[in-house]
């Protein structure tokens, strides 16, 4: 198929044959996007081929298929009647206005208009306008993104011309004044809009808007591109330079001379022109001469729209006999001539201003009221001679805010708002529309017709984005509630439906009320949900069954019962007015609501049965029955489960809810399968475990802290001091946590904020000191030698207590509202919640708590792996213990480090999906008891701690005497640790206090050129198998050849033996202390 867009002559001079030939269909180009239409004006000229009889029963003139390939619009002939069909819903015949026989053998203009709001169709033919109502098209929309073509399978036998389409319905006066210059804002008769087979276009210069091929013969149109606007004049820019040889004239004099010369130059010329906007600016001065730059507009008047030839203008300027002046000379080579460019197309939010020629004024329909017009003119800048768009004149356009609502004009305002909402609205426009509808419902007397229009408006608004609806959803829902209360109707019931919302109201007698039910369903080939009052529909979208005892609710007084006369039912097939996600659950159902009069029905004995179909089938994803609570989230509303539970009769594609009150109901599901919802029973158990564990942890953290404070000898090394800081942090963390719930119940805002800040602070300090434990372990284990750090503990304290304080200071300074009261422990039914002072801002929580912990956790995991590899590697080389003993020692090491480094906090990272509950139990048990486990493994089971307890706290046979071997060992250890400045080891607190001499021993051993004191452990370098005496051995075990004299310089071989001996002793002490003690190793059996 040979398609082309640039035909030999302008399309204005061509008519196109309508044919049903295969491969020869004229259609709108794919580059043209057809928008969704709620009103339109379609104009074209049509003629039947001569010698052809109209014997076809059906003929297609124009057919439009939407994006789903359904016929959304068609115009044609059926049995000689001209018909128009919208969405194949209703065929509107216009036999009484015009029929197919009216299209004779010459072109005649035909226009048809249609608007969705009232379904009215208008026809313009032979300078007459007619209108007709097509009720079946009321509220319909022609979906965009489809294909617009001329003809179809049974095409009209003739030619068509000047097809134009607008997205608004024109008035009769506009159609009467329609000219060739009026550009279709959706489709226009222009080459850029169409794909036309080369054999289908026929040139004819006698057409109503044709352009003659001869430039000398005027035509019936004013220009060949009317879409740019057709002025009677074109604008050109002329520029040249003039030299003043005398330099005696002023700029004003030069400008007067140039103006006079230009006017005389183009006077009595063959072209009708005049000069305008002359400007003269001084330039350079050279050799007594002054140069001037001159610019001017040359305006050409020509109804044929033939452009001036540049050569003709230049020749006129060069060859004009008369000079400017005796001293003023023009530079011929400086003369320039250029057509002023058009104003470019400007696409704004609501308006698309087409490319236009200078001085042309364009008119567009106003938004939201398309019956009004806004205008904009293409102007020329007097300084630069460039074209530009003026500010749009919207003084004739009505803004939504300016619409006045009263009881008298309510119907007209509703129709206007319905038209407005047929368009895509911004957040601000949605808010304005909902406010006007709410005002209208409050002021007007609501009948069935007005109610239908209001429901249509709300339905249209519901198609807006969730962002646009966020601020107005509450007002929209309350407007619907008010509407059903005020609606006046005759008969037992009324049913009002739209695409996204359906209302059903049933009148009843309180004395004879015997229960009732409502159902929402979708009829075949229908887009609007329907309401059924008999509940005879199989598999409804939603159904509410009200019990007989409904009116016996204790919340209703006798006066209330006597005033009741109606039951209201609402079905929302679009859920954009409601929150889609909450607490890791997603809304997966339609929303249905019911009310009795304007009263609150609650605390019913016989439950209301609500059956709601799922939007998608979701088996075993724990659906939860919820109702929309307007009081939640500071009045914006949210889902609440109070008073509702799921029935066991529920299936994978529908949920049955049993509730003791009436409101808006929906089904929330855990679509991801990973939400941490815990039933009430497990929630109580976890709460009990947490509070008991935190209490125990606080007690034993205090015990650990008091032990190290009471016995000065225990806190001389670095590991003990770090352990004291960690225990202090855990003590305050547990105490604040235990008091949090009680302080939150005091309802004191400032107190709750400071409690939340304190809890946050001690949580971060606990994480920080766990991380510092691992850093200290790295320094002690990996960087053993030459690692003395000045003011080591002071620096650790600055980081451990100061870094969390800086983070909290930043958070509190940026937004104090990040902290406040939260509700926790709410079950799926909404019961069992409790107040708690904690972080309210989710960003702050995930950044400063989750993110901070993850960094510390990764650091501690890495250190944990390094330590355990060292333990397993070195223990495996020893032969003096059995395999079982080595396994037990390694196991105890794992347990000890796990609690010290807070590895159990990592259970929170795995509490997802089906294993969520199990990990929540593990998390609660181990973390609430972390203080207890630290006390056991790093205080109670350490040999030096036990010795101090027995020496000072025990009596009788349990008391340890000062002269016992065990006491002496502890005393010697302490003395050795404190005897040297370097004796403060950098080993972890999990290694035990007896490892405090590693660093000093390393320095003494590896530096043979320094003196060593007599009380420092030594290795006998002369022995074949060097034996080292550890700091934990008694004084009597010191080798006799260890003296206090200065050691001489050792040979290299002996130096190597010294190092080997030290490494062996260091390994022995390290692993002995990391698993607490040898006595514990032999006495404990797992």
Secondary structure, 3 states (H helix, E strand, C coil): CCEECCCCCCHHHEEEEECCCCCCCCEECCCCCCCCECEEEEEEEEEECCCCCCCCCEEEEEEEECCCCCEEEEEEEECCEEEEEECCCEEEECCCCCEHHHCCCCCEEEEEEEECCCCEEEEEECCEEEEEECHHHCCCCECCCCEEEECCCCECCEEEEEEEEECCCCCHHHHHCCCCCCCCCCECCCHHHEEEECCCEEECCCCCCCCCCCCCCCCCCCCCCHHHCCCCEEEEEEEEEEEECCCCCCHHHHHHHHHHHHHHHCCCCCCCEEEEEEEEEEEEEECCEEEEEEEEEEEEECCCCCCCCHHHHHHHHHHCCCCCCCCEEECHHHCEEEECCCECCEECCCCEECCECCCCEEEEECCCCCCCEEEEEEEECCCCCCEEECCCECCCCCCHHHCCCCCCCHHHHHHHHHHHCCCCCCHHHHHHHHHHHHHHHHHCCCCHHHHHHHHHHHHHHCCCCHHHHCCCHHHHHHHHHHHHHHCCCCCCEEEEECCCEEEEEEECCCCCCCCEEEEEEECCCCCCEEEECCCCCCCCCEEEEECHHHHHCCCCCHHHHHHCCEEEEEEECCCCCCCCEECCEEECECEEEEEECCECCCCCCCCEEEEEEECCCCCCCCCEEEEEECCCHHHCCEEECCCEEECCCCCCCEEEEEECCCCEEEEEECCCCCCCCCCHHHHHHHHHHHHHHHHHHHHHHHHHHHHHHHCHHHHCCHHHHHHHHHHHHHHHHHHHHHHHHHHHCCCCHHHHHHHHHHHHHHHHHHHHHHHHHHHHHHHHHCCCCCCCCCCHHHHHHHHHHHHHHHHHHHHHHHCHHHEEEEEECCCCCCCCCEEEEEECCHHHHHHHHHHHHHHHHHHHHHHHHHHHHHHHHHHCCCCCCCHHHHHHHHHHHHHHHHHHCCHHHHHHHHCCHHHHHHHHHHHHHHHHCHHHHHHHHHHHCCHHHHHHHHHHCCCHHHCCCCCCHHHHHHHHHHHHHHHCHHHCCCCCHHHCHHHHHHHHHHHHHHCCCCCCCCCCCCECCCCCCCCECCCCCCHHHCCCCCCCCCCCCCCHHHHHHHHHHHHHHHHHHHHHHHCCCHHHHHHCCC
